[in-house]
Structures are given as C-alpha cells and as structure tokens.
Amino acid sequence: MDFEVDHAQALLNREKPGAHHPDNLQLIIKAHNSRKSNDNWERFTLEEQVAYIETVVRLQEMVASRFESDLDKGVVESLLLRLKKVY
C-alpha cells in the first residue's frame, strides 16, 4: 500500500495549476497518482477519501497472508483520525 500525498489540483497543470495547501491534498496510491500525473481532479470529500482508503486496505488484506505480511489496524485507524483533522 504505497499511499502518496496528491495535489487534487495538480501543481504542474498547465491550464489551472493548484496550490500547495491542505485544502488541495488527498491520499491516493502510487499507481493512481502516476496515472493522474498533472491532471486536475475534484478533491475527494472526506467520506470518499475514507472509503477509498478502506477499500485499498481491504484489498491488501485479501492478499496479505500470501505475501507473508500483516496489517496493523492501529496504523490505519491513526491515519484516518489524522485525515479527519485535516479535512
């Protein structure tokens, strides 16, 4: 689970560059951030952001044992609590 901090409105978008501000940040996985590149997205709502993170975690849980890894639920819960404070 390689989450990255993404600027919903990309800083390097040629038409409408976004700001480096907490109101423009969201967490997405590295693969999605790479595909998004410098495109602008509507920022996830808090509910969408939480659902996205929980979905990624559920997917990882399905394969974790096969990779001989464990997920620490405390880390995910801490992340979600901090995220709610930013939003």
C-alpha positions in Angstrom: 0.0 0.0 0.0 2.0 2.9 -1.3 -0.1 5.9 -0.4 1.1 9.2 -1.7 0.0 12.7 -0.9 -1.5 14.1 -4.1 -2.5 17.6 -5.0 -6.1 17.2 -6.4 -5.5 20.3 -8.5 -2.0 19.5 -9.8 0.7 22.0 -9.1 2.1 21.5 -12.6 -1.2 21.6 -14.5 -0.6 24.0 -17.4 -4.1 25.3 -17.6 -5.0 25.7 -14.0 -2.2 25.0 -11.5 -3.3 24.1 -8.0 -2.0 25.4 -4.7 0.3 23.7 -2.2 -2.3 23.9 0.6 -4.0 21.4 2.9 -7.4 22.0 1.1 -5.8 20.7 -2.1 -4.3 17.5 -0.6 -5.6 13.9 -0.7 -4.2 10.4 -0.3 -4.1 8.1 -3.3 -2.0 5.1 -4.1 1.2 5.5 -6.1 -0.2 3.7 -9.2 -3.2 6.1 -9.3 -1.1 9.1 -8.7 1.2 8.1 -11.6 -1.8 7.8 -13.9 -3.3 11.1 -12.7 0.0 12.9 -13.4 -0.6 16.6 -13.8 -4.4 16.3 -14.4 -6.7 18.1 -12.1 -9.3 16.2 -10.1 -12.1 17.2 -7.9 -10.7 16.6 -4.4 -12.2 13.6 -2.6 -14.7 14.5 0.0 -13.9 13.2 3.5 -16.4 10.4 3.0 -14.9 9.5 -0.4 -11.3 9.6 1.0 -12.2 7.3 3.9 -14.0 4.9 1.6 -11.0 4.9 -0.8 -8.5 4.2 1.9 -10.7 1.5 3.5 -11.1 -0.2 0.0 -7.4 -0.2 -0.6 -6.8 -1.7 2.9 -9.5 -4.4 2.3 -7.9 -5.3 -1.0 -4.5 -5.6 0.7 -6.0 -7.7 3.5 -7.1 -10.2 0.9 -3.5 -10.9 -0.2 -1.5 -10.1 2.9 -1.2 -13.6 4.1 0.1 -14.7 0.7 2.8 -12.1 0.9 3.5 -13.2 4.5 2.7 -9.7 5.8 0.4 -8.4 8.5 -1.6 -5.2 8.5 -1.5 -3.1 11.6 -5.1 -1.8 12.1 -3.8 0.8 14.5 -1.8 2.5 11.8 -4.8 2.7 9.5 -7.0 4.0 12.3 -4.4 6.6 13.2 -4.2 7.7 9.6 -7.9 8.1 9.3 -8.1 10.1 12.6 -5.4 12.5 11.3 -7.0 12.8 8.0 -10.3 13.8 9.5 -8.5 16.6 11.3 -7.0 17.9 8.1 -10.4 17.9 6.3 
